[in-house]
Amino acid sequence: MGISVEYLLWLLPVLIASSMVMAATRHERVPLILSQAIKTGLWTLSFLLAIALVLWVAMFWIG
């Protein structure tokens, strides 16, 4: 049992929007906003991938 690709594609606009909003609340210049948004997006994506990896390992360990 897995998650479909369509559900994973919903992650992209949410990740982009939340990263841009977080960056825009900290900076006023566009280059700084884009730089911070990329950093925040990569950090958030790596955090979500780490959670997914832990859940994937737990699924095989428990089940």
Secondary structure, DSSP 4 states (H G I P E B T S, - for coil): ----HHHHHTHHHHHHHHHHHHHHHH--SHHHHHHHHHHHHHHHHHHHHHHHHHHHHHHHHH-
